[in-house]
Amino acid sequence: MLFDQETVTKVVKILHEEIVPAQGCTEPIAIALVAAKAREVLGEIPEHVKMFVSGNIIKNVKSVVVPNSGGMVGMETAAAMGIVAGDCKKDLMVISDITDEDMVAVRKYLDKSSFEMIHEKTPIKLYVRIEVSAGEKSALVEVQYLHTNLTKVVKNGQVLLDRGFSPESFNTTQEDRSVLSVSLIYDLAKTIDLGLIRPLFEQVISLNCIIADEGLQNTYGVNIGSSIVKNIDQGIYGDDLRNRCASYAAAGSDARMSGCPLPVMTTSGSGNQGMTASLPVIKFAILKGYSRDELIRALFLSHLCTVHIKTQVGRLSAYCGAMCAAAGVSGAITFLIGKDMATVAHAIVNTLGNISGIICDGAKPSCAMKIATGIYAAFDSATLAAYHKDLHGGEGIVGNDVEATIRNIGELASAGMEQTDEVILKIMTTE
């Protein structure tokens, strides 16, 4: 099917908005970014730092290691790194150049400065406002909805920037996502000029494979990725595509969640989603001998399906975003083995009908285990769809077609899991 240039341009723009490099878990990095910007606006190192953050930010910063920190965790660590040595012009790579010498200064700064964290009671899932002061000088910097979306900047009481958004009008990013559907994504994956997307996905392949290899070779978190390989070697697990792909995807998360400073290509604001959407597809294509062009088309489908589903779920939620990516992977595997659009759609529905109960209880090493679970489900769903076995509309949360199912997932994740999010946060902050 041929598409008009406007549609193709819009889809490519969505890809470039959603698939970007980041070092470390994106929530502490957002804290570092806002703090670095606040320091820049203030014009000097602040003496006092107040951080106003949404519950989902608290949840996703609490237990994950900040890269280049020497194993440190927490909001104060991320903010101090951004203030002392961050470069806000680098967006989600804001603390990528921090050295051991810088960290000596960061630790001294943490010891002598005043930090305060306030849970901002807001319906906005991704919200960070940092207010800093030094003597009579003050600055305020705020982001909403997206990790890099500056919505307010104030210096010494003078408003330099004020852009308000509502949850209804700004659920994801700037480019309109309503153009997306599984059918459109499938047809474009078949026909799009690879020159438009090759550089982006070559970067995805390069960066995400490097960190996956690092996770397999060294000790990070629970090492679920390398543990699967050990079980294969010991004959406990079979040496098959499913295990190899799950291992590879999990290994990247093992490294990233435990502070590995290697950057990854994120998807929908998440490195774990970016790795989940890419690494098993890459490993599958390599082991099965598919061409580079076929791989890039499959990655296009996997990532855009992830974006499409995640648009309904929202940027941060009690719904585990890696499961959105796992659904994209099931579609990509089905696509690679040559099945039609209907079968790809059934694979996605099978995945969503199976693992949509997996919660997000914050960024941490065990995210890698959830990713492995998602990839196992993706393979089950793809193979069932290939055998013409699929879940039917009216069975639980499954809708009458793939788009209805995706809408149901969005409703479940937003309205249905609102209370779940509150309970998770309460558990995490009272233990």
C-alpha positions in Angstrom: 0.0 0.0 0.0 1.3 3.5 -0.9 0.9 6.3 1.6 0.8 10.0 1.1 4.0 11.9 2.0 2.3 13.7 4.9 1.5 10.4 6.7 5.0 9.0 6.2 6.5 12.3 7.4 4.3 12.3 10.5 5.2 8.7 11.4 8.9 9.3 10.9 8.6 12.3 13.2 6.9 10.2 15.8 9.7 7.7 15.7 12.3 10.5 16.2 10.4 12.0 19.1 9.9 8.6 20.8 13.2 6.8 20.2 16.0 8.9 21.7 19.3 8.1 23.6 19.5 8.2 27.4 21.9 7.2 30.0 20.4 5.5 33.0 16.8 5.2 34.2 14.9 8.1 32.7 13.2 9.2 36.0 16.4 10.0 38.0 17.8 11.4 34.8 14.8 13.8 34.6 15.6 14.9 38.1 19.2 15.5 37.2 18.1 17.4 34.0 15.7 19.7 35.9 18.3 20.3 38.6 21.0 21.1 36.1 18.7 23.6 34.3 17.7 25.2 37.7 21.4 25.7 38.4 21.9 27.2 35.0 19.0 29.6 35.5 20.2 30.5 39.0 23.7 31.2 37.8 25.5 29.5 40.6 25.5 26.4 42.8 22.3 26.6 45.0 22.4 26.4 48.8 18.9 25.0 49.1 17.1 22.6 46.8 13.4 21.7 47.0 12.0 19.0 44.8 8.3 18.7 44.1 7.6 15.4 42.3 4.7 13.1 41.4 4.2 9.7 43.0 5.4 7.9 39.9 8.7 9.8 39.9 9.2 8.8 43.6 8.4 5.2 42.6 10.9 5.1 39.7 13.7 6.9 41.5 13.7 5.2 44.9 15.6 2.0 44.1 17.5 2.4 40.8 21.2 3.2 40.7 22.1 6.5 39.1 24.8 6.0 36.4 28.3 7.4 37.1 27.4 7.7 40.8 29.5 4.9 42.1 26.4 2.9 43.1 24.4 5.7 44.8 20.6 5.8 44.5 17.9 8.4 45.2 16.5 11.7 44.3 19.1 13.8 46.2 21.9 12.0 44.4 20.4 12.6 40.9 19.7 16.3 41.7 23.1 16.9 43.2 24.8 15.3 40.2 22.8 17.5 37.8 23.6 20.6 39.8 27.3 20.1 40.4 28.4 18.6 37.1 25.4 18.1 34.7 25.0 19.6 31.3 21.3 20.4 30.7 21.9 20.9 27.0 22.4 17.2 26.6 18.8 16.3 27.7 18.7 12.7 28.8 22.5 12.4 28.6 22.8 15.2 31.2 25.2 13.4 33.5 26.9 11.3 30.9 30.3 13.1 31.3 30.5 13.0 35.1 33.8 11.7 36.4 35.0 10.2 39.7 36.5 13.6 40.5 33.1 15.2 39.9 31.5 12.6 42.3 33.8 13.7 45.1 32.4 17.2 44.7 28.9 15.8 44.5 29.3 14.0 47.8 30.7 17.1 49.5 27.8 19.1 48.1 25.2 16.6 49.5 26.8 16.8 52.9 26.7 20.6 53.1 23.6 21.6 51.2 19.9 21.5 52.1 17.6 19.1 50.2 13.9 18.7 50.6 11.6 16.3 48.7 7.8 17.0 48.6 5.3 14.6 47.1 3.3 16.8 44.7 -0.4 15.7 44.8 -1.1 16.0 41.1 -2.9 13.9 38.5 0.1 14.4 36.2 2.0 11.1 36.4 5.3 12.6 35.3 5.9 15.8 37.2 9.1 17.4 38.5 9.5 20.9 39.8 12.8 22.0 41.4 13.1 25.3 43.3 16.6 26.4 44.2 18.1 29.4 46.0 21.4 30.9 47.0 21.3 34.0 49.2 18.7 36.3 47.6 18.7 34.6 44.3 16.1 31.9 43.3 15.1 29.8 40.4 12.3 27.4 39.5 12.2 24.8 36.7 9.4 22.4 36.0 8.7 19.6 33.5 5.4 17.8 32.9 4.3 14.8 31.0 7.6 14.2 29.3 11.1 13.8 30.8 12.5 16.8 28.8 9.3 18.9 28.4 10.0 22.2 30.1 6.8 23.9 31.1 7.9 26.6 33.5 11.1 28.5 34.2 11.3 31.3 36.8 14.3 33.4 37.8 14.2 35.7 40.9 10.4 35.8 40.6 10.4 36.7 36.9 8.6 34.2 34.7 10.8 33.3 31.7 8.7 30.4 30.4 5.2 29.2 31.2 3.5 26.6 29.1 0.6 24.8 30.6 -0.8 21.5 29.4 -3.7 19.3 30.4 -3.7 15.5 30.7 -6.4 15.4 27.9 -4.4 17.5 25.5 -0.9 16.3 26.2 -0.8 12.6 27.0 2.4 11.8 25.1 4.5 14.0 22.8 4.1 16.8 20.3 3.2 15.0 17.1 -0.4 13.7 16.9 -0.5 9.9 17.6 -4.1 9.4 16.4 -2.7 8.5 13.0 -1.3 5.3 14.4 -3.0 1.9 14.1 -1.6 -1.6 13.9 -2.8 -1.9 10.3 -1.0 1.4 9.3 2.1 0.3 11.1 2.1 -3.1 9.4 1.6 -1.7 5.9 4.3 0.9 6.4 6.7 -1.7 7.8 6.2 -3.5 4.5 6.7 -0.5 2.2 8.5 2.4 3.9 11.7 3.7 2.3 14.4 2.3 4.5 16.5 5.3 3.9 14.1 7.3 6.1 14.5 5.0 9.2 17.8 3.1 8.8 20.1 5.6 10.6 17.7 5.6 13.6 17.4 1.9 13.9 21.1 1.3 13.3 21.7 3.4 16.4 19.1 1.3 18.2 20.9 -1.9 17.2 24.3 -0.5 18.1 23.6 1.0 21.5 21.2 -1.5 22.8 23.3 -4.5 21.8 26.3 -3.0 23.5 24.6 -2.8 26.9 23.0 -6.2 26.5 26.4 -7.8 25.9 27.7 -5.9 29.0 24.8 -7.3 31.0 25.6 -10.9 29.9 29.4 -10.6 30.6 29.4 -8.8 34.0 27.6 -8.8 37.3 24.6 -6.5 37.5 21.4 -6.7 39.7 19.9 -10.2 39.7 21.6 -11.1 36.4 18.5 -12.8 35.1 19.9 -12.5 31.5 23.2 -14.3 32.2 21.4 -16.7 34.5 19.2 -17.9 31.7 22.4 -18.6 29.6 23.9 -20.5 32.5 20.7 -22.6 32.7 21.0 -23.3 29.0 24.6 -24.4 29.4 23.7 -26.7 32.3 20.8 -28.3 30.4 18.1 -26.9 32.7 16.7 -24.7 30.0 16.6 -25.6 26.3 18.9 -23.8 23.9 16.2 -22.2 21.8 15.2 -18.9 20.3 12.8 -18.1 23.1 15.3 -18.5 25.9 18.1 -16.7 23.9 15.9 -13.7 23.1 14.6 -13.4 26.7 18.1 -13.6 28.0 19.4 -10.9 25.7 16.6 -8.5 26.5 16.8 -9.0 30.2 20.6 -8.6 30.2 20.3 -5.1 28.9 17.9 -4.2 31.8 20.2 -6.0 34.3 23.0 -3.6 33.4 20.9 -0.4 33.0 18.9 -0.8 36.3 22.1 -1.3 38.3 23.9 1.8 37.2 25.7 0.8 34.0 26.7 4.1 32.3 26.3 2.9 28.8 23.5 4.8 26.9 20.5 3.1 25.4 17.9 4.1 22.9 14.7 4.6 24.7 11.1 4.2 23.5 8.2 6.2 24.8 10.4 7.7 27.5 11.8 4.4 28.8 15.1 2.6 28.2 13.5 -0.7 29.4 10.8 -0.3 26.8 13.4 0.5 24.2 15.5 -2.5 25.0 12.4 -4.8 25.2 11.1 -3.6 21.8 14.5 -4.1 20.1 16.8 -6.7 21.7 14.7 -9.9 21.3 13.8 -8.9 17.7 17.5 -8.3 17.0 18.6 -11.7 18.5 15.7 -13.5 16.7 16.6 -12.0 13.4 20.3 -12.9 13.8 19.7 -16.4 14.9 17.2 -17.1 12.1 19.4 -15.5 9.5 17.1 -12.6 8.4 18.7 -9.8 6.4 19.5 -6.4 7.9 16.7 -4.8 5.9 14.2 -7.3 7.3 15.4 -6.7 10.8 15.0 -2.9 10.4 11.5 -3.3 9.1 10.6 -5.6 12.1 12.1 -3.1 14.5 10.0 -0.4 12.9 6.9 -2.4 13.6 7.9 -3.4 17.1 8.8 0.1 18.2 5.8 1.8 16.6 3.4 -0.8 18.1 4.9 -0.1 21.5 4.4 3.6 21.0 0.8 3.1 19.8 -0.1 1.0 22.9 1.9 3.2 25.3 0.1 6.3 24.0 -3.1 4.8 25.4 -1.5 3.8 28.7 0.3 7.1 29.3 3.9 8.0 30.1 4.0 6.6 33.6 1.5 4.2 35.2 1.0 1.3 37.5 0.9 -0.8 34.3 4.3 -2.2 33.4 5.3 -0.4 30.2 7.6 -3.3 29.2 4.5 -5.3 28.5 3.5 -2.8 25.8 6.9 -3.5 24.2 6.4 -7.2 24.6 3.2 -7.0 22.6 5.2 -5.1 19.9 7.8 -7.9 19.9 5.1 -10.5 19.4 3.9 -8.6 16.4 7.5 -8.2 15.1 8.3 -11.9 15.4 5.0 -12.7 13.6 5.9 -10.2 10.9 9.4 -11.6 10.4 8.1 -15.2 9.9 6.0 -13.8 7.0 2.5 -13.8 8.5 -0.2 -11.3 7.4 -1.6 -8.3 9.2 -4.4 -10.2 10.8 -2.0 -12.7 12.3 0.3 -9.9 13.6 -2.8 -8.3 15.2 -3.8 -11.6 16.8 -0.3 -12.0 18.3 -0.5 -8.6 19.8 -3.9 -9.3 21.3 -2.7 -12.6 22.7 0.1 -10.9 24.5 -2.0 -8.1 25.9 -4.7 -10.6 27.0 -2.0 -12.6 28.8 0.3 -10.2 30.7 -1.6 -7.0 31.2 -1.8 -7.6 34.9 1.9 -7.1 35.5 2.3 -4.0 37.6 5.0 -1.3 37.6 6.3 -1.0 41.2 9.2 1.3 40.3 12.5 1.1 38.5 14.8 -1.4 40.0 16.9 -4.5 39.1 13.9 -6.8 39.1 12.6 -5.0 36.0 14.8 -7.4 34.1 12.8 -10.3 35.4 9.6 -8.8 34.1 11.1 -8.1 30.7 12.1 -11.8 30.5 8.5 -12.8 31.4 7.2 -10.4 28.7 9.4 -11.9 26.0 8.4 -15.4 26.9 4.8 -14.3 26.6 5.5 -12.6 23.3 6.9 -15.9 21.8 3.9 -17.9 23.1 1.5 -15.3 21.6 3.3 -15.2 18.3 3.4 -18.9 17.9 -0.2 -19.3 18.9 -1.3 -16.7 16.4 0.8 -18.5 13.7 -1.2 -21.6 14.4 -4.5 -19.6 14.1 -5.1 -19.7 17.9 -6.1 -16.4 19.3 -8.0 -14.8 22.2 -11.5 -13.6 21.3 -13.5 -10.4 22.0 -15.4 -10.4 25.2 -13.0 -12.7 26.9 -11.9 -10.5 29.8 -10.3 -7.3 28.7 -9.9 -8.5 25.1 -11.8 -6.4 22.6 -13.4 -7.3 19.3 -10.2 -6.4 17.4 -6.7 -5.3 18.2 -7.6 -1.6 18.3 -10.4 -2.2 20.7 -8.1 -4.3 22.9 -5.5 -1.5 22.9 -8.1 1.0 24.0 -9.2 -1.4 26.8 -5.6 -1.6 27.9 -5.5 2.2 28.1 -8.6 2.3 30.2 -7.3 -0.4 32.5 -4.0 1.3 32.9 -5.4 4.8 33.6 -8.8 4.6 35.3 -8.6 1.0 36.4 -5.1 1.1 38.0 -5.3 4.6 39.6 -5.8 3.1 43.0 -3.2 0.4 42.4 -0.7 3.2 41.8 -1.5 4.8 45.1 -1.3 1.5 47.0 2.1 0.6 45.4 3.5 4.0 46.3 2.2 3.7 49.9 3.8 0.3 50.3 7.1 1.5 48.8 7.3 4.6 51.0 6.3 3.1 54.3 8.4 0.0 54.5 
